[in-house]
């Protein structure tokens, strides 16, 4: 009976309505993000996995299922600021597919030139801009009668960033480090220093129809009420503003990452109210990485775990020898013992739970719960990429050239999980009435 059921299950096909992009006549990467409104995928889920369409689609996507092309789909004009390797943009591209559109990133901007290359290899991009976002726009803000506004309309000042106004979508994840400027008393009263406000100024200068900005949830408590200023600037320019704190596991994703999102919709472009963020039961980490076979991965840094120090190897062995997921105080460094609040540090992932937040520190157990649930090692960049929503075949490496481990950690750890980007952009596009 079980064998017959498995045979039948392996024949199951799901047809999911999602549509998107790829430059005509080019093949930029092996995931082939195409333009068809139908994606046929094979159900390869584990026996005990709930077989809903969302879970099945995403799991198959992570494992490299091809998205078919349809070059007749219209473009969704987009800009990606602080783009990194393109996790947020990948989610936005998948959201555009759902509305029969190809996400065309007219400009992507980041100070990391190699991250721009990854993004450009993987998605449909017009032009890369290797610069700081603050150098692209001229603006000044003022406060009158307790309200913030622009002293004059923001203006794009960089030639390489001159594009036609009225773009459909602007996304951006200003680095959270930028908000630390506000902790300095001498700079606290100069909100222009904050990269969030640069993002708002650029969005308004480009008259973006919708804007989705991501940041750490603690930004709401930043000195100077930067979030409040950004909200007032958008509202003063004729935008409807919505703010959410969203956890990836609560939308069904296998990671507990929590992020703040500000969504701004230009009033004259808004057709519907912004829908609620969907809620789903979380998947566990093995849903994302359980099919990967470390022994077959070779020597590429993307597919191999970093070699731990001897003392960290001993800690990893202690966890498995004692069937534990949290390291005992006796095995921790003295600074991480009694009274520590970093209980997840040197920890092992739980196989039946969502993964913790993936960060740039995935290469060492001393920076988080990054030990594999089932194997005596740290997770690989490949496994971390899966947990962040990057599919197999994403363009992290140049042809015939391996990416460096430290670069992989940065690109993957700093990314917005593509599933989060998908859900947040999708609801913004629904508001536009696409």
PyMOL commands that set and color helices and strands:
alter all, ss='L'
color gray80, all
select helices_A, chain A and resi 2-10+53-62+87-97+113-122+133-135+159-161+176-183+191-193+195-205+217-221+226-236+248-250+267-269+285-289+294-296+301-303+310-321+329-331+334-336+365-367+381-387+405-413+418-431
alter helices_A, ss='H'
color red, helices_A
select strands_A, chain A and resi 13-17+38-42+74-81+101-110+125-130+137-138+141-144+147-150+155-156+169-172+210-216+239-247+258-266
alter strands_A, ss='S'
color yellow, strands_A
deselect
rebuild
show_as cartoon
